[in-house]
């Protein structure tokens, strides 16, 4: 493991490290002072690579980082931190972003859990609308940008109530006819990672991967409980508990939208993040054959329905068996 940067260390003759403030999917995040612009604080996102890679592959990966950093530096959106600089320091690469003060949504969720309550649904929907707007902006760049690490701790709320989607460490630029080299250590946080993101060369990741992570993040926020991992759900479809069984106060509409976004197969998720947002807010109907539960039936009713159906099938099978036995005896 490479040693972290020391407090007081200066990078590029400009960024003085204050402290390490996070550990992301691909490296550490540091709070630093911008020596050139007095009073400005920034966040340095460190990008680490798999050191076992051949040199030519590592060189390609670092070239890829520079291309992607150039794209990120052009982004300008109120719900995204501004990327102001990028550089290399020895074997590590760095993104310099605006430092976003305030709590992240994981902290707020854990505080609610300690108080044995839930975050209000209306607040979560207000945040979700802002997150969707940021993702729509990313997904509609040319080429599209996939964040790939959406989770509560990567969503910070500023003192004036604006949500910021931070940490671009696992970002993927969907350049046509170009395979992304997956050499950055980490594939996202397992709780929020779709199945397709575990692929080797990452060619199957598209905006619907972010929609899955977005849905899994909202699941955690409305229930205070982490969702079952996609890999576990693949082996056991019943491992994901419907949100309303944990928090009956949320609406069935929000539950259905979240479960739609968390479908294991990308084709069964909302095609765009705006369609997911509209389903959450109630301005779009969820296709009946893609819903996590039938419209108008809450989770408890659905469970009862499934149990009743299973019993009916069992009684029918028993009846057919007895009828066949009776016919055999009569012969």
Long-range contacts (C-beta under 8 A, 24 or more apart in sequence): 2-48, 2-91, 2-92, 4-28, 5-30, 5-46, 10-35, 11-44, 11-87, 11-89, 11-94, 12-87, 12-89, 15-42, 15-44, 15-96, 17-44, 22-153, 22-167, 24-149, 24-154, 24-167, 24-169, 24-170, 24-186, 25-149, 25-167, 25-169, 25-170, 25-184, 25-186, 25-187, 25-188, 25-189, 26-169, 26-170, 26-184, 26-185, 26-186, 27-92, 27-169, 27-185, 29-167, 31-99, 41-99, 42-84, 42-96, 42-97, 42-98, 42-99, 43-81, 43-96, 43-97, 43-98, 43-99, 43-100, 43-166, 44-94, 44-95, 44-96, 44-97, 45-94, 45-95, 45-96, 45-97, 45-167, 45-168, 45-169, 46-92, 46-93, 46-94, 47-92, 47-93, 47-94, 47-95, 47-169, 47-184, 48-92, 48-184, 48-185, 49-91, 49-183, 49-184, 49-185, 50-183, 50-184, 50-185, 51-91, 53-183, 57-181, 57-183, 58-183, 60-181, 61-181, 61-183, 61-184, 62-88, 62-93, 64-180, 64-181, 65-93, 66-93, 67-173, 67-175, 68-171, 68-172, 68-173, 69-93, 69-95, 71-141, 71-143, 71-145, 71-173, 72-145, 72-168, 72-171, 75-137, 75-138, 75-141, 75-145, 77-133, 77-134, 77-137, 78-162, 79-130, 79-131, 79-133, 79-134, 79-137, 79-162, 79-163, 79-164, 79-165, 80-134, 80-137, 80-138, 80-164, 80-165, 81-164, 81-166, 83-168, 95-168, 95-169, 97-166, 97-168, 100-156, 100-158, 100-164, 100-166, 101-156, 101-158, 101-159, 102-156, 102-157, 102-158, 102-159, 103-156, 103-157, 104-152, 104-153, 104-154, 104-155, 104-156, 104-157, 105-152, 105-153, 105-155, 105-156, 105-157, 105-163, 105-217, 105-221, 106-151, 106-152, 106-153, 107-153, 108-157, 109-152, 109-220, 109-221, 109-224, 112-224, 113-224, 118-222, 118-223, 118-224, 118-247, 118-249, 118-250, 119-221, 119-222, 121-222, 121-249, 121-250, 121-251, 121-254, 124-218, 124-221, 124-222, 125-254, 125-280, 125-281, 127-155, 127-157, 127-163, 128-214, 128-218, 128-277, 128-280, 129-277, 129-281, 130-162, 130-163, 131-155, 131-163, 131-165, 131-214, 132-214, 132-273, 132-274, 132-276, 132-277, 134-163, 134-165, 135-165, 135-207, 135-210, 135-211, 135-214, 135-273, 136-272, 136-273, 136-274, 138-210, 139-207, 139-210, 139-272, 139-273, 143-173, 143-174, 143-175, 143-176, 144-173, 144-174, 144-206, 144-207, 145-171, 145-172, 145-173, 145-174, 146-171, 146-172, 146-173, 146-174, 146-205, 146-206, 146-207, 146-209, 146-210, 147-171, 147-210, 147-213, 148-172, 148-188, 148-197, 148-205, 148-209, 148-210, 148-213, 149-188, 149-189, 149-192, 149-213, 150-192, 150-210, 150-213, 150-214, 150-217, 151-188, 151-189, 151-191, 151-192, 151-213, 151-216, 151-217, 152-217, 152-220, 152-221, 155-217, 172-202, 172-205, 174-206, 179-203, 180-205, 188-213, 190-229, 190-231, 191-216, 191-220, 191-226, 191-227, 191-229, 192-216, 192-217, 192-220, 192-227, 193-229, 193-230, 194-230, 194-264, 194-266, 195-230, 195-231, 195-234, 195-264, 196-266, 198-231, 204-266, 206-266, 207-272, 207-273, 208-266, 208-269, 208-270, 208-271, 209-266, 210-273, 211-261, 211-269, 211-270, 211-272, 211-273, 211-276, 212-261, 212-262, 212-263, 212-266, 212-269, 214-261, 214-273, 214-276, 215-257, 215-258, 215-259, 215-260, 215-261, 215-262, 215-269, 215-276, 216-261, 216-262, 218-254, 218-258, 218-261, 218-280, 219-243, 219-258, 219-262, 222-247, 222-250, 222-254, 222-258, 223-247, 227-262, 230-264, 233-264, 234-264, 242-292, 242-293, 242-299, 242-302, 243-299, 244-298, 244-299, 244-300, 245-299, 245-300, 245-303, 252-293, 252-296, 252-297, 252-298, 253-279, 253-280, 253-282, 254-280, 255-292, 255-293, 255-298, 255-299, 256-286, 256-291, 256-292, 256-293, 256-295, 257-286, 258-292, 259-291, 259-292, 259-293, 260-286, 260-290, 260-291, 260-292, 262-292, 263-290, 263-292
